[in-house]
Amino acid sequence: MYRSSKNIALAALLLFGSVNIVSCTSNEPPAPVYVGRSVAAEDEKYVYFLAADEYEDGRDFVDSSLLIYNRELGTVTDASAESQLLALADGKLYLSEANDTDIVSVAAADLVSDPVAWRKYSSDAGLETFTHEVAVYGGRLALDCGNPIVGDISSVSLDFADAELFSETERFLVGYDGDYYYIKVVPHHIISDADESTSDEAINEARRYDFVLCRGDDELYTLLTADRGAYSFNSFAAIYDGYVYYPDESGLTRRGLNAGSEPEVIYSGYEENERFAENILPIAYGLDGGFYMHELANIAPQPSSNLLAVTSDGVYVRDNDGAILIISHDGGSVNEAAHRYSDTERYFVSGVDGKFKYVSRDGYGIVE
């Protein structure tokens, strides 16, 4: 259920808007988790989001205009930036402009006060990578990578030090719940230079992966085996309050974050995003005793799973007809939200109150 998201073209880079710093062992509630491409975040006064521009076939544009929604007045201001992702942390927005891989940060207050000439207040973080998936877990950034041609940094600390390379670790940072959790990627076959031929069978096996959930360096269990879907850190799973939530062939599933746990199906009626489920995984090629993952370029962002978010209110999923369902954490109740999913709206988990919300040029509110 992972996604192939290799870009040979330059990809715009921004940081995910929900900073998951809370430990599940503290007195604070667990941090809510948004699943999918980050496109919106908010503070006490404003919502920052990307315009829902689309290709004629329904795919999002790679680069979308950055908009500022005034929560008090209900007005929208266009900023002079085009981006693919965004993050808001400690009063700063992190983004990169179209066709530029350098991460840029700017104080949200400076962007609001000068949305046209905000660049004079910005600074370059000194990190360059090709990706259209970024999240913040604990004190680290997680990046979608796996291909040294288009980017190899899989995670890095918030001050852009201590970078992890996928070519060395073969893992993605997938969440934080008092500890850091990773997905270790294990291909069933690696295409090497020594292969005399690349049969269809070999290629199929090189697209098939075990995804092993790890706590730090300790392997817990194989979460799933897949050759379709998506593979990035933020495409299909959420670590929340002692569990990992993810879809598999049985439905929407959760499993405890310990080696002896068993998967629990909490919603058997879950249906996957058809476009997401059709995506084939990239091929594993040998490199310096390890491997890298490579696929032909796809400029547009890949589709996301129908798992949307996990908050204190429950697990949010959608069906392919646009209904949004709110499922209790243990699956004991399933309720349909009055608000229906729309491709013209952007969805996010609020860093202010932890609610799952939507925003567009026309309005903003809680999904309920």
C-alpha positions as CSV (number, residue, x, y, z in Angstrom):
1,M,0.0,0.0,0.0
2,Y,2.9,2.3,-0.7
3,R,3.4,4.9,-3.3
4,S,6.0,5.3,-6.0
5,S,6.9,9.0,-6.0
6,K,10.2,9.4,-7.8
7,N,10.7,12.7,-9.5
8,I,13.5,13.2,-12.1
9,A,12.3,16.7,-12.6
10,L,12.8,19.3,-9.8
11,A,10.2,18.9,-7.1
12,A,9.0,21.7,-4.8
13,L,9.8,21.1,-1.1
14,L,7.9,22.2,2.0
15,L,7.7,20.9,5.4
16,F,4.7,19.1,7.0
17,G,2.4,21.3,9.1
18,S,1.8,19.1,12.1
19,V,4.7,18.9,14.6
20,N,4.4,15.7,16.6
21,I,6.5,16.3,19.7
22,V,4.3,14.9,22.4
23,S,5.3,11.7,24.1
24,C,2.6,9.2,24.8
25,T,4.1,8.7,28.3
26,S,3.6,12.4,29.2
27,N,0.5,13.9,30.8
28,E,-0.3,15.6,27.5
29,P,-2.6,14.0,25.0
30,P,-1.0,12.2,22.0
31,A,-0.3,14.4,19.0
32,P,-2.9,14.0,16.2
33,V,-1.6,12.7,12.9
34,Y,-2.5,13.8,9.3
35,V,-1.9,11.2,6.6
36,G,-1.1,12.4,3.1
37,R,0.4,15.3,1.3
38,S,0.6,18.3,3.6
39,V,-1.1,21.3,2.1
40,A,-2.4,23.4,5.1
41,A,-1.7,24.5,8.6
42,E,-3.0,27.1,11.0
43,D,-2.2,29.3,14.0
44,E,-4.5,31.3,16.2
45,K,-5.2,33.9,13.6
46,Y,-4.6,32.5,10.1
47,V,-4.8,29.3,8.0
48,Y,-2.0,28.9,5.5
49,F,-2.9,26.6,2.6
50,L,-2.2,25.8,-1.1
51,A,-4.7,26.5,-3.8
52,A,-6.5,23.4,-5.0
53,D,-5.4,23.7,-8.6
54,E,-5.9,20.7,-10.8
55,Y,-5.0,19.2,-14.2
56,E,-7.9,18.4,-16.5
57,D,-7.7,14.8,-15.5
58,G,-8.1,15.7,-11.8
59,R,-4.5,15.5,-10.6
60,D,-3.2,18.3,-8.4
61,F,-0.7,20.7,-9.9
62,V,2.9,20.2,-8.7
63,D,3.0,23.8,-7.6
64,S,0.0,25.7,-6.1
65,S,-0.3,29.3,-4.9
66,L,0.1,29.9,-1.2
67,L,-3.0,31.5,0.3
68,I,-3.6,33.1,3.7
69,Y,-7.1,32.7,5.3
70,N,-8.0,35.2,8.0
71,R,-9.9,33.2,10.6
72,E,-11.6,36.3,12.1
73,L,-12.6,38.1,8.9
74,G,-13.0,35.1,6.6
75,T,-10.9,36.7,3.8
76,V,-8.2,35.2,1.7
77,T,-5.0,36.8,0.6
78,D,-2.7,35.5,-2.1
79,A,1.0,35.3,-1.3
80,S,3.7,35.5,-4.0
81,A,4.7,31.9,-3.7
82,E,4.0,28.6,-5.5
83,S,4.6,25.5,-3.5
84,Q,3.7,21.8,-3.2
85,L,3.8,21.4,0.6
86,L,4.0,23.6,3.6
87,A,4.7,23.4,7.4
88,L,4.1,25.7,10.3
89,A,6.3,25.2,13.4
90,D,7.3,27.7,16.1
91,G,5.8,30.6,14.2
92,K,7.7,29.9,11.0
93,L,6.5,28.6,7.7
94,Y,8.8,26.3,5.7
95,L,8.5,26.1,1.9
96,S,10.4,26.0,-1.4
97,E,9.3,27.8,-4.5
98,A,8.5,26.2,-7.8
99,N,11.4,24.4,-9.4
100,D,13.7,25.0,-6.5
101,T,14.9,22.4,-4.0
102,D,16.3,24.7,-1.4
103,I,14.1,24.8,1.8
104,V,13.2,28.3,2.8
105,S,11.8,29.5,6.1
106,V,9.9,32.7,6.9
107,A,8.2,34.0,10.0
108,A,4.5,33.6,9.5
109,A,4.0,37.2,10.8
110,D,6.3,38.5,8.1
111,L,4.5,36.6,5.4
112,V,1.2,38.1,6.6
113,S,2.5,41.6,6.9
114,D,4.2,41.5,3.4
115,P,2.7,38.6,1.3
116,V,4.3,40.0,-1.9
117,A,7.8,40.8,-0.8
118,W,8.1,38.2,2.0
119,R,11.4,36.8,0.5
120,K,13.4,39.7,2.0
121,Y,12.6,38.3,5.4
122,S,13.2,34.6,4.5
123,S,16.3,32.5,5.1
124,D,17.7,29.4,3.3
125,A,17.9,26.3,5.5
126,G,20.9,24.9,3.5
127,L,19.2,21.6,2.8
128,E,18.6,20.5,-0.8
129,T,16.6,17.4,-1.7
130,F,14.1,16.3,-4.3
131,T,10.8,15.3,-2.7
132,H,7.1,16.1,-2.5
133,E,6.5,14.4,0.9
134,V,7.8,15.9,4.2
135,A,6.5,15.5,7.7
136,V,7.7,16.5,11.2
137,Y,7.9,13.7,13.8
138,G,9.3,14.6,17.2
139,G,12.5,16.6,16.6
140,R,13.1,15.3,13.1
141,L,11.9,15.9,9.6
142,A,10.9,12.9,7.5
143,L,11.5,13.1,3.7
144,D,10.2,10.9,0.9
145,C,13.3,9.5,-0.9
146,G,14.9,6.2,-1.7
147,N,16.5,7.2,-5.0
148,P,20.0,8.7,-4.9
149,I,19.3,10.3,-8.3
150,V,16.5,12.4,-6.9
151,G,17.3,12.6,-3.2
152,D,18.7,10.3,-0.5
153,I,18.0,12.1,2.8
154,S,15.3,10.1,4.6
155,S,15.3,12.2,7.8
156,V,17.1,15.1,9.4
157,S,16.9,17.0,12.7
158,L,14.9,20.2,12.9
159,D,18.1,22.2,12.7
160,F,19.1,20.3,9.6
161,A,21.9,18.3,11.2
162,D,22.3,14.6,11.7
163,A,20.9,13.6,8.3
164,E,20.0,9.9,7.7
165,L,20.5,8.6,4.2
166,F,18.1,5.9,2.9
167,S,21.1,4.3,1.0
168,E,22.7,3.6,4.4
169,T,19.7,2.9,6.6
170,E,17.1,1.5,4.1
171,R,14.3,2.9,6.2
172,F,11.9,5.8,6.4
173,L,10.9,7.7,9.6
174,V,7.2,7.0,9.9
175,G,6.1,8.5,13.3
176,Y,6.8,9.5,16.8
177,D,5.0,8.3,20.0
178,G,7.5,8.9,22.7
179,D,10.0,6.9,20.5
180,Y,10.9,7.2,16.9
181,Y,9.3,4.6,14.6
182,Y,10.6,3.6,11.1
183,I,9.5,1.5,8.2
184,K,12.4,-0.7,7.1
185,V,12.1,-1.5,3.4
186,V,13.1,-5.1,2.4
187,P,12.8,-5.9,-1.4
188,H,12.1,-9.5,-2.4
189,H,14.6,-9.2,-5.2
190,I,17.3,-6.7,-6.2
191,I,18.2,-6.1,-9.8
192,S,22.0,-6.1,-10.0
193,D,24.5,-5.3,-12.7
194,A,25.4,-9.0,-12.7
195,D,21.9,-10.1,-13.8
196,E,22.2,-11.5,-17.3
197,S,18.6,-10.7,-17.9
198,T,15.7,-8.9,-16.2
199,S,12.8,-11.2,-16.7
200,D,9.2,-10.2,-15.9
201,E,9.3,-12.4,-12.9
202,A,12.5,-10.7,-11.6
203,I,11.1,-7.3,-12.1
204,N,7.9,-8.2,-10.4
205,E,9.8,-9.5,-7.4
206,A,12.0,-6.4,-7.4
207,R,8.7,-4.4,-7.0
208,R,7.6,-6.5,-4.1
209,Y,8.6,-5.3,-0.6
210,D,8.3,-6.2,3.0
211,F,7.7,-3.1,5.2
212,V,9.0,-3.8,8.7
213,L,8.0,-1.6,11.5
214,C,10.9,-0.6,13.8
215,R,11.2,1.2,17.1
216,G,14.5,3.0,16.6
217,D,16.9,0.2,15.5
218,D,14.7,-2.6,16.9
219,E,12.5,-4.5,14.5
220,L,9.0,-5.1,15.8
221,Y,7.2,-6.9,13.0
222,T,6.5,-6.9,9.2
223,L,3.6,-4.5,8.9
224,L,2.7,-5.6,5.4
225,T,4.0,-6.9,2.1
226,A,3.0,-5.1,-1.0
227,D,3.7,-4.5,-4.6
228,R,1.0,-1.8,-5.1
229,G,0.0,1.4,-3.4
230,A,2.6,3.7,-1.9
231,Y,5.8,3.5,0.1
232,S,6.6,6.9,1.5
233,F,6.6,7.7,5.2
234,N,3.3,9.6,5.2
235,S,1.2,7.8,2.6
236,F,-0.6,5.1,4.4
237,A,0.0,4.8,8.1
238,A,-0.3,6.8,11.3
239,I,1.4,6.3,14.7
240,Y,-1.0,7.4,17.4
241,D,-1.2,6.7,21.2
242,G,0.5,3.3,21.2
243,Y,-0.8,2.0,17.9
244,V,-0.1,2.1,14.2
245,Y,-3.2,2.5,12.0
246,Y,-3.1,1.4,8.4
247,P,-5.2,-0.2,5.7
248,D,-4.5,-3.7,4.5
249,E,-6.4,-6.4,2.5
250,S,-8.7,-7.0,5.6
251,G,-9.7,-3.4,6.0
252,L,-8.7,-0.6,8.3
253,T,-6.4,-2.1,10.9
254,R,-4.6,-1.1,14.0
255,R,-1.8,-2.9,15.8
256,G,0.0,-2.2,19.1
257,L,3.5,-0.9,19.1
258,N,5.1,-4.0,20.6
259,A,6.5,-7.2,19.0
260,G,3.9,-9.5,20.5
261,S,0.9,-7.6,19.3
262,E,-1.7,-8.8,16.8
263,P,-3.5,-6.8,14.1
264,E,-7.0,-5.7,14.8
265,V,-9.4,-4.9,12.0
266,I,-11.4,-1.9,13.2
267,Y,-13.4,-1.3,10.0
268,S,-13.9,-4.1,7.5
269,G,-15.8,-1.8,5.2
270,Y,-12.8,0.3,4.3
271,E,-12.3,0.9,0.6
272,E,-9.0,2.2,-0.8
273,N,-8.6,5.1,-3.1
274,E,-8.7,3.4,-6.5
275,R,-5.8,5.5,-8.0
276,F,-3.7,4.9,-4.9
277,A,-4.3,1.1,-5.0
278,E,-3.4,0.9,-8.7
279,N,0.1,2.5,-8.3
280,I,3.0,0.0,-8.7
281,L,6.0,0.2,-6.5
282,P,9.4,1.3,-7.8
283,I,12.0,-1.3,-8.7
284,A,14.9,-2.2,-6.4
285,Y,18.3,-1.8,-8.1
286,G,21.6,-2.8,-6.5
287,L,23.9,-0.1,-5.3
288,D,27.2,-0.5,-3.3
289,G,26.0,-3.7,-1.6
290,G,22.6,-2.2,-0.9
291,F,19.8,-1.0,-3.2
292,Y,17.9,2.1,-4.3
293,M,14.4,2.5,-5.5
294,H,13.7,3.9,-9.0
295,E,10.7,4.5,-11.1
296,L,10.0,6.7,-14.1
297,A,9.3,10.3,-13.3
298,N,5.8,11.4,-12.5
299,I,5.6,15.1,-12.2
300,A,2.2,15.3,-10.5
301,P,1.9,14.3,-6.8
302,Q,0.8,10.7,-6.4
303,P,-2.7,10.0,-5.0
304,S,-3.0,9.5,-1.2
305,S,-4.7,6.7,0.7
306,N,-8.3,7.1,1.9
307,L,-6.9,7.0,5.4
308,L,-7.0,10.8,6.3
309,A,-6.1,11.4,9.9
310,V,-6.2,10.1,13.5
311,T,-7.1,12.5,16.3
312,S,-8.6,12.3,19.7
313,D,-12.0,12.2,18.0
314,G,-11.2,9.0,16.1
315,V,-9.9,7.7,12.8
316,Y,-11.0,9.6,9.7
317,V,-11.3,7.8,6.4
318,R,-13.2,8.5,3.2
319,D,-14.9,6.4,0.6
320,N,-14.7,6.8,-3.1
321,D,-18.1,8.5,-3.3
322,G,-16.9,11.3,-1.0
323,A,-18.3,10.3,2.3
324,I,-16.0,10.9,5.4
325,L,-16.4,8.4,8.2
326,I,-15.2,8.9,11.8
327,I,-14.3,5.5,13.3
328,S,-13.6,5.1,17.0
329,H,-10.1,4.1,17.8
330,D,-11.2,0.5,18.7
331,G,-13.7,0.3,15.9
332,G,-16.7,0.3,18.3
333,S,-18.5,3.0,16.4
334,V,-18.6,4.3,12.8
335,N,-20.3,7.6,12.1
336,E,-20.6,9.5,8.8
337,A,-19.6,13.2,9.0
338,A,-22.0,15.8,7.7
339,H,-19.1,17.3,5.8
340,R,-18.3,15.5,2.6
341,Y,-14.9,15.3,1.0
342,S,-14.2,17.7,-1.9
343,D,-11.3,18.0,-4.2
344,T,-11.7,21.8,-4.1
345,E,-10.9,21.9,-0.4
346,R,-7.6,21.3,1.6
347,Y,-7.6,19.1,4.7
348,F,-5.3,19.2,7.7
349,V,-5.0,18.5,11.4
350,S,-4.9,21.7,13.4
351,G,-1.8,22.5,15.5
352,V,-4.0,24.8,17.6
353,D,-6.8,22.4,18.8
354,G,-6.0,19.0,17.2
355,K,-9.1,18.9,15.2
356,F,-9.4,17.6,11.6
357,K,-10.3,20.6,9.4
358,Y,-10.9,21.8,5.9
359,V,-10.2,25.1,4.2
360,S,-10.7,26.7,0.8
361,R,-11.2,30.2,-0.7
362,D,-14.8,29.8,0.2
363,G,-14.6,28.8,3.9
364,Y,-13.0,26.9,6.7
365,G,-14.2,24.6,9.5
366,I,-14.0,21.3,11.4
367,V,-14.9,18.0,9.7
368,E,-17.8,16.8,11.8
